[in-house]
Amino acid sequence: MIRIRDTGIGIPQEKLPHIFEPFYRVSKSRTRKTGGAGLGLAVVKTIIERHGWSISVNSTVGVGTEFVIHLYKSEL
């Protein structure tokens, strides 16, 4: 298991189901100059799932966000 945690602004619960969608950005006020293209988490999830692993996320607004990658042995 790999845990990645921050103490940032957090993500509202109603937005969490969408954060792995391509081009999705939690804050619509961000532009590509300030907030990326919205592809990073979609790419991360694809790579993780292609290895037979999974990723989950927990977040609290004003506290931070934690991503957990569950590593499993893939069968060849």
PDB file of N, CA, C and O in Angstrom:
ATOM      1  N   MET A   1       0.842  -1.160   0.000  1.00  0.00           N
ATOM      2  CA  MET A   1       0.000   0.000   0.000  1.00  0.00           C
ATOM      3  C   MET A   1       0.897   1.236   0.000  1.00  0.00           C
ATOM      4  O   MET A   1       1.887   1.299   0.729  1.00  0.00           O
ATOM      5  N   ILE A   2       0.541   2.202  -0.817  1.00  0.00           N
ATOM      6  CA  ILE A   2       1.235   3.488  -0.869  1.00  0.00           C
ATOM      7  C   ILE A   2       0.220   4.568  -0.518  1.00  0.00           C
ATOM      8  O   ILE A   2      -0.863   4.623  -1.101  1.00  0.00           O
ATOM      9  N   ARG A   3       0.566   5.417   0.426  1.00  0.00           N
ATOM     10  CA  ARG A   3      -0.310   6.526   0.826  1.00  0.00           C
ATOM     11  C   ARG A   3       0.358   7.846   0.451  1.00  0.00           C
ATOM     12  O   ARG A   3       1.539   8.067   0.721  1.00  0.00           O
ATOM     13  N   ILE A   4      -0.426   8.711  -0.175  1.00  0.00           N
ATOM     14  CA  ILE A   4       0.042  10.055  -0.508  1.00  0.00           C
ATOM     15  C   ILE A   4      -0.949  11.020   0.139  1.00  0.00           C
ATOM     16  O   ILE A   4      -2.140  10.998  -0.173  1.00  0.00           O
ATOM     17  N   ARG A   5      -0.451  11.862   1.037  1.00  0.00           N
ATOM     18  CA  ARG A   5      -1.330  12.732   1.814  1.00  0.00           C
ATOM     19  C   ARG A   5      -0.829  14.166   1.753  1.00  0.00           C
ATOM     20  O   ARG A   5       0.375  14.422   1.747  1.00  0.00           O
ATOM     21  N   ASP A   6      -1.784  15.105   1.705  1.00  0.00           N
ATOM     22  CA  ASP A   6      -1.399  16.509   1.797  1.00  0.00           C
ATOM     23  C   ASP A   6      -2.255  17.199   2.857  1.00  0.00           C
ATOM     24  O   ASP A   6      -3.210  16.625   3.379  1.00  0.00           O
ATOM     25  N   THR A   7      -1.896  18.419   3.156  1.00  0.00           N
ATOM     26  CA  THR A   7      -2.663  19.222   4.103  1.00  0.00           C
ATOM     27  C   THR A   7      -3.181  20.461   3.388  1.00  0.00           C
ATOM     28  O   THR A   7      -3.163  21.566   3.932  1.00  0.00           O
ATOM     29  N   GLY A   8      -3.641  20.257   2.167  1.00  0.00           N
ATOM     30  CA  GLY A   8      -4.126  21.362   1.348  1.00  0.00           C
ATOM     31  C   GLY A   8      -5.571  21.706   1.641  1.00  0.00           C
ATOM     32  O   GLY A   8      -6.074  21.460   2.737  1.00  0.00           O
ATOM     33  N   ILE A   9      -6.231  22.278   0.649  1.00  0.00           N
ATOM     34  CA  ILE A   9      -7.597  22.778   0.821  1.00  0.00           C
ATOM     35  C   ILE A   9      -8.645  21.675   0.842  1.00  0.00           C
ATOM     36  O   ILE A   9      -9.776  21.912   1.265  1.00  0.00           O
ATOM     37  N   GLY A  10      -8.292  20.477   0.395  1.00  0.00           N
ATOM     38  CA  GLY A  10      -9.247  19.369   0.373  1.00  0.00           C
ATOM     39  C   GLY A  10     -10.171  19.441  -0.829  1.00  0.00           C
ATOM     40  O   GLY A  10     -10.189  20.431  -1.560  1.00  0.00           O
ATOM     41  N   ILE A  11     -10.934  18.380  -1.019  1.00  0.00           N
ATOM     42  CA  ILE A  11     -11.865  18.265  -2.142  1.00  0.00           C
ATOM     43  C   ILE A  11     -13.249  17.999  -1.567  1.00  0.00           C
ATOM     44  O   ILE A  11     -13.402  17.092  -0.749  1.00  0.00           O
ATOM     45  N   PRO A  12     -14.264  18.764  -1.969  1.00  0.00           N
ATOM     46  CA  PRO A  12     -15.619  18.515  -1.473  1.00  0.00           C
ATOM     47  C   PRO A  12     -16.087  17.093  -1.811  1.00  0.00           C
ATOM     48  O   PRO A  12     -15.792  16.582  -2.891  1.00  0.00           O
ATOM     49  N   GLN A  13     -16.804  16.466  -0.899  1.00  0.00           N
ATOM     50  CA  GLN A  13     -17.260  15.089  -1.072  1.00  0.00           C
ATOM     51  C   GLN A  13     -18.036  14.871  -2.367  1.00  0.00           C
ATOM     52  O   GLN A  13     -17.893  13.827  -3.003  1.00  0.00           O
ATOM     53  N   GLU A  14     -18.849  15.834  -2.761  1.00  0.00           N
ATOM     54  CA  GLU A  14     -19.656  15.659  -3.976  1.00  0.00           C
ATOM     55  C   GLU A  14     -18.816  15.684  -5.254  1.00  0.00           C
ATOM     56  O   GLU A  14     -19.282  15.264  -6.313  1.00  0.00           O
ATOM     57  N   LYS A  15     -17.581  16.175  -5.156  1.00  0.00           N
ATOM     58  CA  LYS A  15     -16.684  16.235  -6.320  1.00  0.00           C
ATOM     59  C   LYS A  15     -15.813  14.986  -6.450  1.00  0.00           C
ATOM     60  O   LYS A  15     -15.315  14.695  -7.537  1.00  0.00           O
ATOM     61  N   LEU A  16     -15.623  14.249  -5.362  1.00  0.00           N
ATOM     62  CA  LEU A  16     -14.714  13.099  -5.363  1.00  0.00           C
ATOM     63  C   LEU A  16     -15.024  12.046  -6.432  1.00  0.00           C
ATOM     64  O   LEU A  16     -14.084  11.515  -7.024  1.00  0.00           O
ATOM     65  N   PRO A  17     -16.295  11.715  -6.711  1.00  0.00           N
ATOM     66  CA  PRO A  17     -16.553  10.691  -7.731  1.00  0.00           C
ATOM     67  C   PRO A  17     -16.062  11.077  -9.129  1.00  0.00           C
ATOM     68  O   PRO A  17     -15.962  10.214 -10.001  1.00  0.00           O
ATOM     69  N   HIS A  18     -15.756  12.347  -9.354  1.00  0.00           N
ATOM     70  CA  HIS A  18     -15.404  12.826 -10.690  1.00  0.00           C
ATOM     71  C   HIS A  18     -13.914  13.095 -10.903  1.00  0.00           C
ATOM     72  O   HIS A  18     -13.492  13.322 -12.037  1.00  0.00           O
ATOM     73  N   ILE A  19     -13.116  13.074  -9.848  1.00  0.00           N
ATOM     74  CA  ILE A  19     -11.738  13.553  -9.977  1.00  0.00           C
ATOM     75  C   ILE A  19     -10.850  12.710 -10.881  1.00  0.00           C
ATOM     76  O   ILE A  19      -9.802  13.182 -11.323  1.00  0.00           O
ATOM     77  N   PHE A  20     -11.249  11.470 -11.167  1.00  0.00           N
ATOM     78  CA  PHE A  20     -10.449  10.622 -12.053  1.00  0.00           C
ATOM     79  C   PHE A  20     -10.926  10.694 -13.505  1.00  0.00           C
ATOM     80  O   PHE A  20     -10.390   9.997 -14.367  1.00  0.00           O
ATOM     81  N   GLU A  21     -11.934  11.535 -13.782  1.00  0.00           N
ATOM     82  CA  GLU A  21     -12.431  11.705 -15.147  1.00  0.00           C
ATOM     83  C   GLU A  21     -11.486  12.612 -15.931  1.00  0.00           C
ATOM     84  O   GLU A  21     -11.022  13.624 -15.405  1.00  0.00           O
ATOM     85  N   PRO A  22     -11.196  12.256 -17.198  1.00  0.00           N
ATOM     86  CA  PRO A  22     -10.330  13.124 -18.005  1.00  0.00           C
ATOM     87  C   PRO A  22     -10.904  14.538 -18.133  1.00  0.00           C
ATOM     88  O   PRO A  22     -12.103  14.713 -18.353  1.00  0.00           O
ATOM     89  N   PHE A  23     -10.060  15.513 -17.998  1.00  0.00           N
ATOM     90  CA  PHE A  23     -10.362  16.942 -18.152  1.00  0.00           C
ATOM     91  C   PHE A  23     -11.221  17.520 -17.025  1.00  0.00           C
ATOM     92  O   PHE A  23     -11.642  18.673 -17.109  1.00  0.00           O
ATOM     93  N   TYR A  24     -11.484  16.750 -15.986  1.00  0.00           N
ATOM     94  CA  TYR A  24     -12.282  17.263 -14.870  1.00  0.00           C
ATOM     95  C   TYR A  24     -11.396  18.089 -13.947  1.00  0.00           C
ATOM     96  O   TYR A  24     -10.284  17.683 -13.608  1.00  0.00           O
ATOM     97  N   ARG A  25     -11.894  19.239 -13.549  1.00  0.00           N
ATOM     98  CA  ARG A  25     -11.216  20.082 -12.565  1.00  0.00           C
ATOM     99  C   ARG A  25     -12.210  20.437 -11.482  1.00  0.00           C
ATOM    100  O   ARG A  25     -13.327  20.864 -11.778  1.00  0.00           O
ATOM    101  N   VAL A  26     -11.822  20.266 -10.241  1.00  0.00           N
ATOM    102  CA  VAL A  26     -12.721  20.547  -9.122  1.00  0.00           C
ATOM    103  C   VAL A  26     -13.143  22.007  -9.146  1.00  0.00           C
ATOM    104  O   VAL A  26     -14.323  22.319  -8.988  1.00  0.00           O
ATOM    105  N   SER A  27     -12.186  22.898  -9.344  1.00  0.00           N
ATOM    106  CA  SER A  27     -12.481  24.329  -9.370  1.00  0.00           C
ATOM    107  C   SER A  27     -12.587  24.804 -10.814  1.00  0.00           C
ATOM    108  O   SER A  27     -11.602  24.787 -11.553  1.00  0.00           O
ATOM    109  N   LYS A  28     -13.760  25.220 -11.206  1.00  0.00           N
ATOM    110  CA  LYS A  28     -13.969  25.704 -12.575  1.00  0.00           C
ATOM    111  C   LYS A  28     -13.279  27.039 -12.816  1.00  0.00           C
ATOM    112  O   LYS A  28     -13.159  27.474 -13.962  1.00  0.00           O
ATOM    113  N   SER A  29     -12.824  27.697 -11.747  1.00  0.00           N
ATOM    114  CA  SER A  29     -12.155  28.986 -11.909  1.00  0.00           C
ATOM    115  C   SER A  29     -10.699  28.824 -12.355  1.00  0.00           C
ATOM    116  O   SER A  29     -10.059  29.804 -12.737  1.00  0.00           O
ATOM    117  N   ARG A  30     -10.179  27.612 -12.310  1.00  0.00           N
ATOM    118  CA  ARG A  30      -8.792  27.395 -12.726  1.00  0.00           C
ATOM    119  C   ARG A  30      -8.692  27.319 -14.244  1.00  0.00           C
ATOM    120  O   ARG A  30      -9.587  26.814 -14.922  1.00  0.00           O
ATOM    121  N   THR A  31      -7.601  27.824 -14.748  1.00  0.00           N
ATOM    122  CA  THR A  31      -7.326  27.725 -16.174  1.00  0.00           C
ATOM    123  C   THR A  31      -6.148  26.782 -16.356  1.00  0.00           C
ATOM    124  O   THR A  31      -5.548  26.342 -15.375  1.00  0.00           O
ATOM    125  N   ARG A  32      -5.814  26.471 -17.590  1.00  0.00           N
ATOM    126  CA  ARG A  32      -4.658  25.611 -17.808  1.00  0.00           C
ATOM    127  C   ARG A  32      -3.380  26.276 -17.328  1.00  0.00           C
ATOM    128  O   ARG A  32      -2.420  25.590 -16.976  1.00  0.00           O
ATOM    129  N   LYS A  33      -3.354  27.607 -17.308  1.00  0.00           N
ATOM    130  CA  LYS A  33      -2.171  28.314 -16.810  1.00  0.00           C
ATOM    131  C   LYS A  33      -1.957  28.071 -15.322  1.00  0.00           C
ATOM    132  O   LYS A  33      -0.821  27.938 -14.867  1.00  0.00           O
ATOM    133  N   THR A  34      -3.056  28.013 -14.563  1.00  0.00           N
ATOM    134  CA  THR A  34      -2.925  27.911 -13.111  1.00  0.00           C
ATOM    135  C   THR A  34      -3.283  26.554 -12.547  1.00  0.00           C
ATOM    136  O   THR A  34      -2.925  26.253 -11.409  1.00  0.00           O
ATOM    137  N   GLY A  35      -3.978  25.727 -13.304  1.00  0.00           N
ATOM    138  CA  GLY A  35      -4.450  24.487 -12.690  1.00  0.00           C
ATOM    139  C   GLY A  35      -4.316  23.227 -13.505  1.00  0.00           C
ATOM    140  O   GLY A  35      -4.929  22.218 -13.154  1.00  0.00           O
ATOM    141  N   GLY A  36      -3.552  23.230 -14.570  1.00  0.00           N
ATOM    142  CA  GLY A  36      -3.375  22.023 -15.362  1.00  0.00           C
ATOM    143  C   GLY A  36      -4.532  21.768 -16.311  1.00  0.00           C
ATOM    144  O   GLY A  36      -5.465  22.565 -16.412  1.00  0.00           O
ATOM    145  N   ALA A  37      -4.451  20.637 -17.006  1.00  0.00           N
ATOM    146  CA  ALA A  37      -5.453  20.292 -18.016  1.00  0.00           C
ATOM    147  C   ALA A  37      -6.514  19.345 -17.482  1.00  0.00           C
ATOM    148  O   ALA A  37      -7.483  19.054 -18.184  1.00  0.00           O
ATOM    149  N   GLY A  38      -6.357  18.862 -16.269  1.00  0.00           N
ATOM    150  CA  GLY A  38      -7.325  17.923 -15.728  1.00  0.00           C
ATOM    151  C   GLY A  38      -7.098  16.500 -16.200  1.00  0.00           C
ATOM    152  O   GLY A  38      -8.025  15.690 -16.200  1.00  0.00           O
ATOM    153  N   LEU A  39      -5.879  16.188 -16.601  1.00  0.00           N
ATOM    154  CA  LEU A  39      -5.573  14.840 -17.088  1.00  0.00           C
ATOM    155  C   LEU A  39      -4.769  14.000 -16.104  1.00  0.00           C
ATOM    156  O   LEU A  39      -4.775  12.773 -16.203  1.00  0.00           O
ATOM    157  N   GLY A  40      -4.095  14.612 -15.182  1.00  0.00           N
ATOM    158  CA  GLY A  40      -3.160  13.901 -14.315  1.00  0.00           C
ATOM    159  C   GLY A  40      -3.747  12.721 -13.581  1.00  0.00           C
ATOM    160  O   GLY A  40      -3.204  11.619 -13.660  1.00  0.00           O
ATOM    161  N   LEU A  41      -4.847  12.916 -12.865  1.00  0.00           N
ATOM    162  CA  LEU A  41      -5.420  11.820 -12.089  1.00  0.00           C
ATOM    163  C   LEU A  41      -6.026  10.749 -12.980  1.00  0.00           C
ATOM    164  O   LEU A  41      -6.030   9.575 -12.609  1.00  0.00           O
ATOM    165  N   ALA A  42      -6.540  11.125 -14.152  1.00  0.00           N
ATOM    166  CA  ALA A  42      -7.066  10.128 -15.091  1.00  0.00           C
ATOM    167  C   ALA A  42      -5.940   9.227 -15.585  1.00  0.00           C
ATOM    168  O   ALA A  42      -6.116   8.014 -15.693  1.00  0.00           O
ATOM    169  N   VAL A  43      -4.791   9.815 -15.884  1.00  0.00           N
ATOM    170  CA  VAL A  43      -3.630   9.041 -16.335  1.00  0.00           C
ATOM    171  C   VAL A  43      -3.129   8.141 -15.200  1.00  0.00           C
ATOM    172  O   VAL A  43      -2.837   6.966 -15.423  1.00  0.00           O
ATOM    173  N   VAL A  44      -3.030   8.682 -14.005  1.00  0.00           N
ATOM    174  CA  VAL A  44      -2.584   7.906 -12.847  1.00  0.00           C
ATOM    175  C   VAL A  44      -3.478   6.686 -12.644  1.00  0.00           C
ATOM    176  O   VAL A  44      -2.983   5.571 -12.476  1.00  0.00           O
ATOM    177  N   LYS A  45      -4.791   6.894 -12.659  1.00  0.00           N
ATOM    178  CA  LYS A  45      -5.724   5.783 -12.439  1.00  0.00           C
ATOM    179  C   LYS A  45      -5.586   4.725 -13.526  1.00  0.00           C
ATOM    180  O   LYS A  45      -5.622   3.530 -13.231  1.00  0.00           O
ATOM    181  N   THR A  46      -5.429   5.143 -14.770  1.00  0.00           N
ATOM    182  CA  THR A  46      -5.266   4.190 -15.869  1.00  0.00           C
ATOM    183  C   THR A  46      -4.015   3.336 -15.675  1.00  0.00           C
ATOM    184  O   THR A  46      -4.063   2.116 -15.832  1.00  0.00           O
ATOM    185  N   ILE A  47      -2.917   3.967 -15.339  1.00  0.00           N
ATOM    186  CA  ILE A  47      -1.662   3.233 -15.129  1.00  0.00           C
ATOM    187  C   ILE A  47      -1.804   2.251 -13.967  1.00  0.00           C
ATOM    188  O   ILE A  47      -1.402   1.092 -14.073  1.00  0.00           O
ATOM    189  N   ILE A  48      -2.371   2.715 -12.873  1.00  0.00           N
ATOM    190  CA  ILE A  48      -2.542   1.864 -11.692  1.00  0.00           C
ATOM    191  C   ILE A  48      -3.418   0.657 -12.017  1.00  0.00           C
ATOM    192  O   ILE A  48      -3.071  -0.470 -11.664  1.00  0.00           O
ATOM    193  N   GLU A  49      -4.540   0.878 -12.680  1.00  0.00           N
ATOM    194  CA  GLU A  49      -5.452  -0.224 -12.999  1.00  0.00           C
ATOM    195  C   GLU A  49      -4.854  -1.195 -14.013  1.00  0.00           C
ATOM    196  O   GLU A  49      -5.135  -2.392 -13.950  1.00  0.00           O
ATOM    197  N   ARG A  50      -4.045  -0.712 -14.935  1.00  0.00           N
ATOM    198  CA  ARG A  50      -3.396  -1.603 -15.911  1.00  0.00           C
ATOM    199  C   ARG A  50      -2.376  -2.526 -15.251  1.00  0.00           C
ATOM    200  O   ARG A  50      -2.027  -3.569 -15.804  1.00  0.00           O
ATOM    201  N   HIS A  51      -1.904  -2.143 -14.075  1.00  0.00           N
ATOM    202  CA  HIS A  51      -1.010  -3.005 -13.308  1.00  0.00           C
ATOM    203  C   HIS A  51      -1.784  -3.963 -12.401  1.00  0.00           C
ATOM    204  O   HIS A  51      -1.184  -4.766 -11.688  1.00  0.00           O
ATOM    205  N   GLY A  52      -3.108  -3.879 -12.430  1.00  0.00           N
ATOM    206  CA  GLY A  52      -3.924  -4.741 -11.577  1.00  0.00           C
ATOM    207  C   GLY A  52      -4.072  -4.219 -10.159  1.00  0.00           C
ATOM    208  O   GLY A  52      -4.464  -4.958  -9.256  1.00  0.00           O
ATOM    209  N   TRP A  53      -3.761  -2.958  -9.966  1.00  0.00           N
ATOM    210  CA  TRP A  53      -3.850  -2.345  -8.650  1.00  0.00           C
ATOM    211  C   TRP A  53      -5.117  -1.499  -8.587  1.00  0.00           C
ATOM    212  O   TRP A  53      -5.898  -1.477  -9.537  1.00  0.00           O
ATOM    213  N   SER A  54      -5.321  -0.802  -7.470  1.00  0.00           N
ATOM    214  CA  SER A  54      -6.463   0.109  -7.347  1.00  0.00           C
ATOM    215  C   SER A  54      -6.035   1.363  -6.592  1.00  0.00           C
ATOM    216  O   SER A  54      -5.018   1.375  -5.899  1.00  0.00           O
ATOM    217  N   ILE A  55      -6.829   2.408  -6.740  1.00  0.00           N
ATOM    218  CA  ILE A  55      -6.562   3.677  -6.054  1.00  0.00           C
ATOM    219  C   ILE A  55      -7.852   4.160  -5.420  1.00  0.00           C
ATOM    220  O   ILE A  55      -8.927   4.049  -6.009  1.00  0.00           O
ATOM    221  N   SER A  56      -7.739   4.695  -4.220  1.00  0.00           N
ATOM    222  CA  SER A  56      -8.890   5.289  -3.550  1.00  0.00           C
ATOM    223  C   SER A  56      -8.479   6.659  -3.013  1.00  0.00           C
ATOM    224  O   SER A  56      -7.293   6.970  -2.899  1.00  0.00           O
ATOM    225  N   VAL A  57      -9.480   7.464  -2.687  1.00  0.00           N
ATOM    226  CA  VAL A  57      -9.203   8.815  -2.206  1.00  0.00           C
ATOM    227  C   VAL A  57     -10.163   9.158  -1.074  1.00  0.00           C
ATOM    228  O   VAL A  57     -11.344   8.811  -1.111  1.00  0.00           O
ATOM    229  N   ASN A  58      -9.637   9.842  -0.077  1.00  0.00           N
ATOM    230  CA  ASN A  58     -10.427  10.407   1.017  1.00  0.00           C
ATOM    231  C   ASN A  58     -10.005  11.856   1.149  1.00  0.00           C
ATOM    232  O   ASN A  58      -8.823  12.181   1.038  1.00  0.00           O
ATOM    233  N   SER A  59     -10.978  12.727   1.385  1.00  0.00           N
ATOM    234  CA  SER A  59     -10.640  14.138   1.493  1.00  0.00           C
ATOM    235  C   SER A  59     -11.598  14.850   2.426  1.00  0.00           C
ATOM    236  O   SER A  59     -12.781  14.520   2.505  1.00  0.00           O
ATOM    237  N   THR A  60     -11.063  15.827   3.125  1.00  0.00           N
ATOM    238  CA  THR A  60     -11.866  16.689   3.988  1.00  0.00           C
ATOM    239  C   THR A  60     -11.510  18.127   3.653  1.00  0.00           C
ATOM    240  O   THR A  60     -10.343  18.515   3.703  1.00  0.00           O
ATOM    241  N   VAL A  61     -12.518  18.911   3.313  1.00  0.00           N
ATOM    242  CA  VAL A  61     -12.288  20.319   2.977  1.00  0.00           C
ATOM    243  C   VAL A  61     -11.664  21.025   4.176  1.00  0.00           C
ATOM    244  O   VAL A  61     -12.135  20.899   5.306  1.00  0.00           O
ATOM    245  N   GLY A  62     -10.601  21.763   3.907  1.00  0.00           N
ATOM    246  CA  GLY A  62      -9.904  22.502   4.951  1.00  0.00           C
ATOM    247  C   GLY A  62      -8.887  21.683   5.724  1.00  0.00           C
ATOM    248  O   GLY A  62      -8.157  22.221   6.556  1.00  0.00           O
ATOM    249  N   VAL A  63      -8.833  20.371   5.454  1.00  0.00           N
ATOM    250  CA  VAL A  63      -7.895  19.491   6.172  1.00  0.00           C
ATOM    251  C   VAL A  63      -6.875  18.887   5.224  1.00  0.00           C
ATOM    252  O   VAL A  63      -5.676  18.908   5.500  1.00  0.00           O
ATOM    253  N   GLY A  64      -7.348  18.349   4.107  1.00  0.00           N
ATOM    254  CA  GLY A  64      -6.434  17.760   3.138  1.00  0.00           C
ATOM    255  C   GLY A  64      -7.000  16.534   2.460  1.00  0.00           C
ATOM    256  O   GLY A  64      -8.155  16.164   2.670  1.00  0.00           O
ATOM    257  N   THR A  65      -6.167  15.907   1.642  1.00  0.00           N
ATOM    258  CA  THR A  65      -6.573  14.768   0.816  1.00  0.00           C
ATOM    259  C   THR A  65      -5.560  13.653   0.954  1.00  0.00           C
ATOM    260  O   THR A  65      -4.362  13.895   1.100  1.00  0.00           O
ATOM    261  N   GLU A  66      -6.060  12.414   0.905  1.00  0.00           N
ATOM    262  CA  GLU A  66      -5.186  11.248   0.940  1.00  0.00           C
ATOM    263  C   GLU A  66      -5.585  10.284  -0.170  1.00  0.00           C
ATOM    264  O   GLU A  66      -6.745   9.891  -0.291  1.00  0.00           O
ATOM    265  N   PHE A  67      -4.590   9.912  -0.981  1.00  0.00           N
ATOM    266  CA  PHE A  67      -4.767   8.890  -2.006  1.00  0.00           C
ATOM    267  C   PHE A  67      -4.080   7.631  -1.499  1.00  0.00           C
ATOM    268  O   PHE A  67      -2.980   7.696  -0.950  1.00  0.00           O
ATOM    269  N   VAL A  68      -4.730   6.484  -1.684  1.00  0.00           N
ATOM    270  CA  VAL A  68      -4.151   5.208  -1.279  1.00  0.00           C
ATOM    271  C   VAL A  68      -4.111   4.304  -2.503  1.00  0.00           C
ATOM    272  O   VAL A  68      -5.136   4.051  -3.136  1.00  0.00           O
ATOM    273  N   ILE A  69      -2.923   3.824  -2.827  1.00  0.00           N
ATOM    274  CA  ILE A  69      -2.740   2.889  -3.934  1.00  0.00           C
ATOM    275  C   ILE A  69      -2.546   1.510  -3.323  1.00  0.00           C
ATOM    276  O   ILE A  69      -1.626   1.291  -2.534  1.00  0.00           O
ATOM    277  N   HIS A  70      -3.419   0.586  -3.694  1.00  0.00           N
ATOM    278  CA  HIS A  70      -3.350  -0.789  -3.209  1.00  0.00           C
ATOM    279  C   HIS A  70      -2.635  -1.626  -4.259  1.00  0.00           C
ATOM    280  O   HIS A  70      -3.114  -1.768  -5.384  1.00  0.00           O
ATOM    281  N   LEU A  71      -1.489  -2.176  -3.885  1.00  0.00           N
ATOM    282  CA  LEU A  71      -0.671  -2.964  -4.808  1.00  0.00           C
ATOM    283  C   LEU A  71      -1.010  -4.444  -4.650  1.00  0.00           C
ATOM    284  O   LEU A  71      -0.994  -4.975  -3.540  1.00  0.00           O
ATOM    285  N   TYR A  72      -1.308  -5.087  -5.735  1.00  0.00           N
ATOM    286  CA  TYR A  72      -1.620  -6.508  -5.742  1.00  0.00           C
ATOM    287  C   TYR A  72      -0.690  -7.194  -6.713  1.00  0.00           C
ATOM    288  O   TYR A  72      -0.254  -6.584  -7.690  1.00  0.00           O
ATOM    289  N   LYS A  73      -0.385  -8.430  -6.468  1.00  0.00           N
ATOM    290  CA  LYS A  73       0.406  -9.196  -7.422  1.00  0.00           C
ATOM    291  C   LYS A  73      -0.484  -9.546  -8.605  1.00  0.00           C
ATOM    292  O   LYS A  73      -1.571 -10.099  -8.440  1.00  0.00           O
ATOM    293  N   SER A  74      -0.011  -9.217  -9.793  1.00  0.00           N
ATOM    294  CA  SER A  74      -0.779  -9.573 -10.973  1.00  0.00           C
ATOM    295  C   SER A  74      -0.380 -10.968 -11.431  1.00  0.00           C
ATOM    296  O   SER A  74       0.774 -11.376 -11.302  1.00  0.00           O
ATOM    297  N   GLU A  75      -1.354 -11.685 -11.965  1.00  0.00           N
ATOM    298  CA  GLU A  75      -1.078 -13.034 -12.472  1.00  0.00           C
ATOM    299  C   GLU A  75      -0.654 -12.944 -13.926  1.00  0.00           C
ATOM    300  O   GLU A  75      -1.303 -12.261 -14.718  1.00  0.00           O
ATOM    301  N   LEU A  76       0.424 -13.621 -14.287  1.00  0.00           N
ATOM    302  CA  LEU A  76       0.912 -13.606 -15.665  1.00  0.00           C
ATOM    303  C   LEU A  76       0.348 -14.768 -16.440  1.00  0.00           C
ATOM    304  O   LEU A  76       0.646 -14.923 -17.624  1.00  0.00           O
TER     305      LEU A  76
END
